Structures are given as C-alpha cells and as structure tokens.
Amino acid sequence: MFAVAPTKEPADYGRVGTAIFAFVCVLVGAGMGWYVYQDGLAGFRDDTENPLVIFVGNLPYLSTISLSFLLIIFSLVLVAVWRTWSIDKMVMIFCAFLMVADVVPALSSVMALLIIFKLFQRVLRSGDVHWPLSPVVFPIILVLIAYFTTYLQVDKPMSAYAQFLTRGPYIVLGIFLPLVINSRQRLESLIDFMIIAVIVSLGVELLQGIATSATGMIISFAPPESSKFDTPYGTFGRLTGLMSHPNRHSNVCSTIGVIVLWMIARPKSMITPQRRAMLIVVFLMLCVGILFSWSRSGWLSFGLVVMMVPFFRWPHLSPLFIAAGGVIAFAGLSTGVIQAAFEVVRDLNRSSSDFRWHIDHIALQAFFEHPWLGLGVGGEKDYFNAYELGIHNAALQVFAGMGIVGVLAFTSLVGTVIWMIYSTITTALDPRLRDIAIAMGVASIVTVIQGLFGEMIWLKFLWAYIGVLGCLYVINKEDLARRRSLVELPESTKAVSASS
C-alpha cells in the first residue's frame, strides 16, 4: 500500500579512488596534528595576530581553540548555504566577504575551489565547456610574470614564494569569476551581498569600539604601529572592522559607500522608496565607519569621490555644481574655515606622514639603481630603510619592486580596466547594466586616490573588484551578441525560405 522511498547508496569511488581519498585524509590529519603540536610547543600566541590574548593571556593551545571554533562556525554556515542556495550564490557570498574581510583566512582558496568544482560539474553533466574570458586575463598574466621576477632578486626565494602563495589565489580570481557572475541579475546580487558583508564588518568595528572603551586597550586587527591615532585631543584607537589595517577598511567602506550613494540617486523607475531609504541608512553607517578608521587618506578619497558623484549622475547640471562649489570655496577661504580645517587634519598624527616622504625617496632611489626588474616585491623594506616599512604609494611600489617590467604590466592592466568600463558604458543596451558600470567606474577612483597614500597594490579587495569589472564587460559583450543574433535571425530565415 505504501511506497518505500529507495535508499541512496553511498558513492563508490573504486579501489584507486578510495586509496587516494584515504591518503588525502591521512595527510590532512597529519597536518592538523603537526599544527596542534607546534601550537602547544611553540605557542602561536602573538599579541598582534590573536586579539584574544588580551582577555585570556597565554592560554595553551589558544590558536588551536580559536581556529577550531572558527572552523565549526564556518562548516555550519557552509552546510546551511549549501542546502539552501546554489554553488553560484555561495561563490558570490565568498567573493563579497573576500572584499571586506581579509582577516578571515582561506576565503579566496575556498572560493576558487567552488568555482573549479562548478566548472568540472558543468563539463561532466552537460559537456558545456563555455568559459567566458574577460580582457583582464592577459594583463593579470603579465602582472604574475612581473611578480615572478622577484625570485631573481631576493636572497631567500622560498620565503618570497610562501608570500606569493597567500596572494596568488585572489590575484587570478578575475580569470574565473565570469563563470559565475554572468548576468546583470547576478551582478546586482553580488552588490547586495557586498552591502551585507560591509554591514557585518561595521558591526565588528562597533564591537571593537565598545571593547576598546570598556578595557582601555586598543582592540582591533591592526598591527601595533597602526592601531592608534595620536592627536592634540588625545589618542584614539583605529578601528578596522574585518580588515587587517584601518586604511584598507576605510578603502573598502568608501568604495562600497560610493556605489551605495550612486544607487540612492537613481531615478524613481530604477529603485523603490523602501530600498532608497534602506540605502540611505547604510550610507550614513558607512560614513561613521570611515570616520572612526582614522584614515586621512580614506577621508580624502571618500570626500573627493562623493563630490564627483553629482557630476557623473547629472552631467547636464555640471555648470550649476561648479558654480555652487565655487561659492562654497570662496566663503570657506574668505572666513578661514578651509585653512583651519586643513591645519587640523594635517597636524593629526603628523609623524606618520613625515616618514612616508622618506620611504618614497627610497623607492625612487631603488628604481634608478635597479630600473628593469626592481628590488623584488617587498624588497624595499631592506633597502636602506630604517623604518622597515612598505612604500605608501602604489605607483612607487611597482617602480621599486618590479621595475620597468612591472610598470608595463600594471599599465596594461590599468588601461584594460579603463577600456572595459568605457566600452560597457558606451555600448550597453541594458540601462541598469550601464548604470552599474558608471557606479563601479566612479567608485574605483577611491582606490586610485587612496593608492597614492597607502599600500593598496596587493589588496584582496582590489583584485576581486578588478575581476568583477571583467564580469561586467563579459555580461555586456554576451548581451550584445544575443541581441545581434536575434536581429540577424529573421534575415537568415528569409534566405532559407527563398532557397527552398
């Protein structure tokens, strides 16, 4: 009477497959055991890497306990997402958090594995091997070649290789992302996930502020030399959210903030009143988050680009904006408000600005003495550099680290990105896709400006953002191809009818 549901047989991997699977499990188990042993023996309990030390001291196996807890949370979230959403949405979620949470390890690696799994799944199930490549693929390969010249310059190539292993996965994301983000709807979903991720990061920033006030000690993910901000009015903790440096946190919040502001200014036909109100709240939260990162380069880049938004959104009103800006500037200069504000911001933590000019001079000297291949990525820290700090200028970082080879590679990358944005804006048939292209193009100016004052060249957010810009171009290109085929189809039908 009652049908019994057939039980699902366990997967049979065969003898060879089972042996390989068992061998991998043994390796993973041995690696975990080695890590736990080293944690108990050497104690991976550095204050700069594990903020929990402030609360629990040098507790044995602190890193093991912390990582186990994070792994359990991560596994539960992964299972929940896997059961409710597709692999594509999981990739987009990982991509969004990769942009705003560089303190969370292995996000890019897991994301890359999911994309590769999706590729193989598509090939095995349907035989579909379509893999749309964006124009950034070739410049990224050039950048990798320029990076590999580091091994010819450094004394310890294996150390440089270990550093590259942490950067490689997210550098090549631009090659894989079009497999998943291949429609305007998915691109909009990614932007929504980015907004959710940055709200989570702002929540962490709030907790950091509360903990810092309650304990009297600065609690953030920033290194000690960047965790405080000395001002004439006292010392303030620089909050980082889920980023490892306050400048990076401000860069991420500023870029997403510009995109949010652009969406707020959309016409009524493109946004509902409820969504506009929600985005206004998010924008105000981002402004507060940027303020308490105490990043002057973040304030500068965010302020300048926010003032640019009206010119791009309503270009026909540009003369009015210029006139209004002139009146405000005249009033500010006449009353001395602008000069006073400049002096206040300039004197904030002035010592951190002074050393940057010395490091920039070191970068130029390194380039003139090693013009072709540079000193290798990160080599400037040991090149007559008493500060032992990186160059706080993206362009000089390329000049000093990778020489003319790196300059050519990054010039091709920047030129390709500008061309992709311009091509999408000028040829897009979908008005919403064109609107997103303008928003992301304007928002990218934030990183360009802040890159003049900070170490942004290997920022995870930057490379993931470049990959998304590549997806934007691919989506528009395939949309144009589909529209063209629909237009040409009637002509071909007529030709077939005439020949018959």
GUPA-930231 format. One line per 5 residues: number of its first residue (from 0); their letters; for each residue y, z, x of C-alpha. Coordinates in steps of 0.05 Angstrom, whole numbers, plus 5000, padded with zeros to 4 digits. Layout:
REM residues N
NUM> A> Y Z X ~ ...
This chain:
REM residues 500
0> MFAVA> 5000 5000 5000 ~ 5048 5018 5054 ~ 5061 4972 5112 ~ 5058 5005 5180 ~ 5111 4983 5229
5> PTKEP> 5080 4955 5292 ~ 5089 4998 5353 ~ 5125 4968 5412 ~ 5081 4960 5472 ~ 5110 4984 5538
10> ADYGR> 5134 4928 5584 ~ 5081 4903 5634 ~ 5113 4884 5700 ~ 5048 4865 5732 ~ 5020 4895 5796
15> VGTAI> 5073 4867 5842 ~ 5130 4885 5795 ~ 5103 4955 5785 ~ 5096 4964 5860 ~ 5167 4941 5872
20> FAFVC> 5193 4987 5816 ~ 5155 5046 5846 ~ 5182 5031 5915 ~ 5254 5029 5889 ~ 5243 5095 5853
25> VLVGA> 5217 5127 5918 ~ 5278 5101 5955 ~ 5326 5128 5902 ~ 5290 5195 5902 ~ 5292 5200 5978
30> GMGWY> 5366 5183 5978 ~ 5381 5236 5927 ~ 5341 5287 5966 ~ 5377 5269 6030 ~ 5444 5277 5996
35> VYQDG> 5427 5345 5967 ~ 5401 5367 6035 ~ 5464 5345 6070 ~ 5507 5378 6017 ~ 5472 5445 6028
40> LAGFR> 5471 5437 6104 ~ 5540 5408 6119 ~ 5574 5423 6053 ~ 5611 5364 6024 ~ 5665 5412 6000
45> DDTEN> 5730 5384 6028 ~ 5791 5410 5991 ~ 5822 5340 5988 ~ 5762 5310 5955 ~ 5738 5362 5906
50> PLVIF> 5793 5399 5867 ~ 5741 5448 5840 ~ 5744 5484 5907 ~ 5809 5516 5884 ~ 5771 5551 5827
55> VGNLP> 5702 5566 5856 ~ 5713 5567 5931 ~ 5660 5541 5978 ~ 5603 5546 5928 ~ 5538 5519 5957
60> YLSTI> 5518 5450 5931 ~ 5585 5443 5896 ~ 5585 5367 5905 ~ 5514 5362 5880 ~ 5530 5402 5818
65> SLSFL> 5594 5362 5805 ~ 5560 5295 5814 ~ 5501 5316 5771 ~ 5547 5336 5715 ~ 5586 5271 5720
70> LIIFS> 5521 5232 5721 ~ 5496 5266 5658 ~ 5562 5252 5622 ~ 5561 5180 5647 ~ 5489 5170 5624
75> LVLVA> 5503 5197 5555 ~ 5564 5153 5547 ~ 5525 5093 5573 ~ 5468 5104 5524 ~ 5517 5113 5466
80> VWRTW> 5555 5050 5484 ~ 5491 5011 5496 ~ 5464 5028 5426 ~ 5529 5013 5390 ~ 5561 4957 5430
85> SIDKM> 5541 4895 5467 ~ 5539 4885 5543 ~ 5604 4846 5537 ~ 5641 4905 5508 ~ 5611 4951 5560
90> VMIFC> 5638 4906 5615 ~ 5707 4906 5583 ~ 5707 4982 5578 ~ 5686 4988 5651 ~ 5739 4938 5670
95> AFLMV> 5793 4977 5633 ~ 5774 5043 5666 ~ 5767 5009 5733 ~ 5841 4992 5729 ~ 5865 5062 5713
100> ADVVP> 5812 5108 5744 ~ 5800 5094 5818 ~ 5776 5166 5828 ~ 5715 5152 5786 ~ 5662 5123 5834
105> ALSSV> 5617 5063 5823 ~ 5655 5033 5764 ~ 5661 4965 5797 ~ 5589 4966 5821 ~ 5561 4983 5751
110> MALLI> 5607 4931 5721 ~ 5583 4878 5769 ~ 5510 4895 5754 ~ 5523 4888 5679 ~ 5555 4820 5689
115> IFKLF> 5498 4796 5733 ~ 5448 4822 5681 ~ 5485 4784 5627 ~ 5483 4720 5669 ~ 5408 4725 5680
120> QRVLR> 5397 4744 5608 ~ 5433 4681 5585 ~ 5395 4637 5633 ~ 5326 4665 5615 ~ 5337 4667 5539
125> SGDVH> 5374 4603 5525 ~ 5375 4564 5591 ~ 5451 4565 5587 ~ 5478 4564 5658 ~ 5550 4552 5639
130> WPLSP> 5593 4594 5686 ~ 5667 4580 5679 ~ 5702 4589 5745 ~ 5776 4606 5748 ~ 5821 4576 5802
135> VVFPI> 5826 4644 5837 ~ 5755 4635 5865 ~ 5776 4593 5925 ~ 5836 4638 5945 ~ 5791 4700 5939
140> ILVLI> 5741 4668 5986 ~ 5798 4655 6035 ~ 5820 4728 6030 ~ 5749 4751 6045 ~ 5746 4705 6106
145> AYFTT> 5813 4734 6129 ~ 5786 4804 6117 ~ 5723 4789 6158 ~ 5765 4774 6219 ~ 5775 4850 6222
150> YLQVD> 5706 4855 6254 ~ 5732 4815 6313 ~ 5789 4862 6325 ~ 5763 4933 6316 ~ 5723 4975 6365
155> KPMSA> 5675 5000 6311 ~ 5655 4942 6266 ~ 5605 4983 6226 ~ 5660 5032 6206 ~ 5702 4973 6181
160> YAQFL> 5641 4944 6146 ~ 5629 5010 6110 ~ 5701 5009 6085 ~ 5693 4938 6061 ~ 5631 4957 6020
165> TRGPY> 5676 5001 5977 ~ 5725 4943 5967 ~ 5680 4883 5962 ~ 5654 4893 5891 ~ 5722 4896 5858
170> IVLGI> 5752 4841 5902 ~ 5702 4789 5875 ~ 5709 4810 5802 ~ 5754 4751 5789 ~ 5694 4705 5800
175> FLPLV> 5651 4739 5747 ~ 5699 4762 5692 ~ 5704 4694 5656 ~ 5631 4702 5638 ~ 5651 4758 5590
180> INSRQ> 5725 4751 5575 ~ 5722 4680 5549 ~ 5762 4682 5485 ~ 5831 4705 5463 ~ 5799 4757 5417
185> RLESL> 5761 4788 5475 ~ 5823 4787 5518 ~ 5860 4825 5464 ~ 5802 4874 5460 ~ 5807 4885 5535
190> IDFMI> 5882 4901 5528 ~ 5865 4951 5474 ~ 5813 4984 5520 ~ 5865 4986 5576 ~ 5912 5023 5529
195> IAVIV> 5857 5073 5511 ~ 5839 5082 5584 ~ 5911 5096 5605 ~ 5918 5146 5548 ~ 5857 5183 5576
200> SLGVE> 5889 5181 5645 ~ 5953 5210 5615 ~ 5911 5265 5584 ~ 5883 5282 5653 ~ 5954 5282 5680
205> LLQGI> 5974 5332 5626 ~ 5916 5377 5646 ~ 5937 5372 5718 ~ 6007 5394 5700 ~ 5981 5453 5659
210> ATSAT> 5933 5475 5714 ~ 5987 5469 5767 ~ 6035 5512 5726 ~ 5981 5563 5710 ~ 5954 5572 5781
215> GMIIS> 6017 5560 5821 ~ 5978 5510 5864 ~ 5984 5434 5860 ~ 5921 5406 5827 ~ 5914 5331 5829
220> FAPPE> 5872 5277 5862 ~ 5927 5260 5913 ~ 5917 5276 5987 ~ 5957 5338 6011 ~ 6012 5297 6044
225> SSKFD> 6026 5261 5978 ~ 6013 5316 5928 ~ 6082 5348 5927 ~ 6153 5324 5919 ~ 6208 5363 5954
230> TPYGT> 6276 5360 5920 ~ 6341 5401 5925 ~ 6319 5432 5859 ~ 6251 5455 5884 ~ 6182 5429 5899
235> FGRLT> 6143 5393 5845 ~ 6070 5372 5841 ~ 6059 5297 5838 ~ 6011 5284 5782 ~ 5961 5227 5789
240> GLMSH> 5920 5223 5725 ~ 5855 5188 5743 ~ 5884 5154 5804 ~ 5879 5177 5876 ~ 5953 5171 5891
245> PNRHS> 6016 5182 5848 ~ 6045 5114 5868 ~ 5982 5080 5843 ~ 5984 5120 5778 ~ 6056 5100 5766
250> NVCST> 6040 5027 5782 ~ 5984 5025 5730 ~ 6024 5062 5677 ~ 6085 5017 5690 ~ 6046 4952 5685
255> IGVIV> 6010 4972 5621 ~ 6075 5001 5595 ~ 6110 4933 5603 ~ 6053 4899 5565 ~ 6059 4952 5510
260> LWMIA> 6134 4942 5506 ~ 6124 4867 5500 ~ 6076 4878 5442 ~ 6125 4925 5409 ~ 6178 4870 5410
265> RPKSM> 6131 4819 5376 ~ 6155 4785 5313 ~ 6131 4812 5246 ~ 6080 4756 5239 ~ 6042 4779 5301
270> ITPQR> 6039 4855 5292 ~ 6033 4904 5235 ~ 6083 4961 5225 ~ 6029 5013 5237 ~ 6008 4983 5303
275> RAMLI> 6081 4976 5325 ~ 6093 5050 5310 ~ 6030 5069 5348 ~ 6051 5027 5409 ~ 6120 5059 5409
280> VVFLM> 6087 5128 5416 ~ 6042 5101 5472 ~ 6103 5072 5508 ~ 6140 5138 5505 ~ 6078 5174 5532
285> LCVGI> 6075 5125 5590 ~ 6149 5136 5606 ~ 6136 5211 5611 ~ 6074 5199 5654 ~ 6112 5154 5702
290> LFSWS> 6168 5206 5707 ~ 6121 5262 5729 ~ 6085 5219 5780 ~ 6150 5229 5821 ~ 6143 5159 5848
295> RSGWL> 6212 5129 5863 ~ 6182 5061 5873 ~ 6148 5069 5806 ~ 6213 5087 5773 ~ 6248 5028 5805
300> SFGLV> 6196 4976 5788 ~ 6187 5001 5716 ~ 6262 5005 5703 ~ 6276 4936 5731 ~ 6220 4901 5694
305> VMMVP> 6236 4937 5628 ~ 6306 4909 5634 ~ 6276 4839 5645 ~ 6234 4842 5582 ~ 6291 4823 5533
310> FFRWP> 6309 4762 5576 ~ 6237 4736 5570 ~ 6227 4757 5498 ~ 6293 4730 5470 ~ 6317 4679 5522
315> HLSPL> 6368 4650 5474 ~ 6405 4717 5475 ~ 6408 4720 5551 ~ 6484 4710 5554 ~ 6492 4769 5508
320> FIAAG> 6446 4813 5550 ~ 6483 4793 5614 ~ 6550 4810 5582 ~ 6524 4877 5557 ~ 6494 4893 5625
325> GVIAF> 6560 4875 5659 ~ 6598 4922 5614 ~ 6549 4979 5627 ~ 6551 4966 5702 ~ 6627 4965 5702
330> AGLST> 6630 5030 5664 ~ 6579 5063 5709 ~ 6614 5042 5773 ~ 6683 5060 5747 ~ 6662 5130 5728
335> GVIQA> 6619 5141 5790 ~ 6556 5154 5749 ~ 6516 5099 5784 ~ 6536 5123 5853 ~ 6518 5194 5837
340> AFEVV> 6451 5175 5807 ~ 6435 5132 5869 ~ 6451 5190 5916 ~ 6408 5238 5876 ~ 6348 5191 5877
345> RDLNR> 6359 5174 5950 ~ 6360 5246 5971 ~ 6297 5263 5933 ~ 6243 5274 5985 ~ 6284 5235 6035
350> SSSDF> 6237 5250 6092 ~ 6182 5207 6060 ~ 6229 5147 6062 ~ 6251 5155 6134 ~ 6182 5147 6166
355> RWHID> 6168 5083 6126 ~ 6221 5044 6164 ~ 6187 5064 6230 ~ 6119 5042 6204 ~ 6149 4976 6181
360> HIALQ> 6177 4965 6251 ~ 6107 4979 6279 ~ 6079 4927 6231 ~ 6127 4873 6256 ~ 6113 4891 6328
365> AFFEH> 6038 4886 6315 ~ 6046 4818 6284 ~ 6088 4789 6341 ~ 6036 4813 6392 ~ 5975 4792 6351
370> PWLGL> 6001 4735 6308 ~ 5938 4697 6290 ~ 5887 4750 6269 ~ 5929 4813 6268 ~ 5901 4881 6285
375> GVGGE> 5847 4881 6232 ~ 5853 4915 6164 ~ 5876 4986 6175 ~ 5886 4975 6249 ~ 5959 4993 6246
380> KDYFN> 5942 5067 6238 ~ 5920 5070 6311 ~ 5973 5022 6338 ~ 6027 5067 6369 ~ 6031 5100 6302
385> AYELG> 6048 5174 6309 ~ 6045 5182 6233 ~ 5974 5153 6228 ~ 5992 5125 6160 ~ 5985 5056 6129
390> IHNAA> 6041 5007 6122 ~ 6080 5017 6057 ~ 6094 4944 6046 ~ 6042 4895 6021 ~ 6070 4834 6057
395> LQVFA> 6076 4871 6124 ~ 6007 4899 6113 ~ 5980 4828 6111 ~ 6021 4806 6171 ~ 5999 4864 6214
400> GMGIV> 5927 4869 6190 ~ 5905 4796 6184 ~ 5959 4755 6219 ~ 5974 4683 6201 ~ 5903 4674 6174
405> GVLAF> 5915 4729 6123 ~ 5984 4704 6107 ~ 5956 4635 6089 ~ 5900 4665 6048 ~ 5946 4711 6008
410> TSLVG> 5999 4657 6000 ~ 5946 4612 5968 ~ 5925 4670 5922 ~ 5997 4685 5900 ~ 6012 4611 5890
415> TVIWM> 5949 4602 5849 ~ 5964 4662 5805 ~ 6035 4637 5791 ~ 6009 4567 5775 ~ 5956 4595 5728
420> IYSTI> 6008 4636 5689 ~ 6057 4578 5686 ~ 6004 4529 5665 ~ 5979 4574 5609 ~ 6048 4588 5583
425> TTALD> 6068 4515 5581 ~ 6004 4486 5553 ~ 5975 4540 5507 ~ 5964 4516 5436 ~ 5949 4586 5411
430> PRLRD> 6015 4623 5403 ~ 5981 4691 5411 ~ 5949 4668 5476 ~ 6016 4643 5501 ~ 6047 4710 5482
435> IAIAM> 5994 4748 5522 ~ 6005 4701 5582 ~ 6080 4716 5583 ~ 6068 4791 5575 ~ 6019 4794 5633
440> GVASI> 6063 4749 5675 ~ 6123 4794 5665 ~ 6081 4857 5676 ~ 6054 4831 5742 ~ 6125 4835 5770
445> VTVIQ> 6116 4911 5770 ~ 6063 4907 5825 ~ 6104 4856 5864 ~ 6164 4903 5866 ~ 6125 4967 5879
450> GLFGE> 6084 4930 5932 ~ 6148 4927 5974 ~ 6147 5004 5979 ~ 6074 5023 5976 ~ 6002 5008 5997
455> MIWLK> 5982 4963 5938 ~ 5944 4907 5973 ~ 5874 4935 5962 ~ 5888 4969 5896 ~ 5830 4962 5847
460> FLWAY> 5878 4951 5790 ~ 5910 4892 5826 ~ 5844 4854 5837 ~ 5818 4868 5767 ~ 5885 4845 5740
465> IGVLG> 5881 4780 5780 ~ 5812 4769 5752 ~ 5838 4778 5681 ~ 5894 4728 5695 ~ 5839 4680 5716
470> CLYVI> 5804 4692 5650 ~ 5870 4677 5614 ~ 5873 4609 5648 ~ 5800 4593 5633 ~ 5807 4612 5560
475> NKEDL> 5866 4565 5552 ~ 5832 4509 5590 ~ 5770 4512 5547 ~ 5812 4517 5484 ~ 5849 4453 5504
480> ARRRS> 5782 4419 5519 ~ 5755 4437 5450 ~ 5819 4413 5415 ~ 5816 4348 5455 ~ 5743 4336 5435
485> LVELP> 5759 4348 5362 ~ 5815 4296 5365 ~ 5772 4245 5401 ~ 5711 4254 5356 ~ 5736 4211 5297
490> ESTKA> 5750 4153 5345 ~ 5680 4155 5373 ~ 5652 4158 5302 ~ 5691 4096 5284 ~ 5665 4059 5345
495> VSASS> 5593 4076 5327 ~ 5603 4052 5256 ~ 5634 3987 5280 ~ 5578 3971 5328 ~ 5525 3984 5275
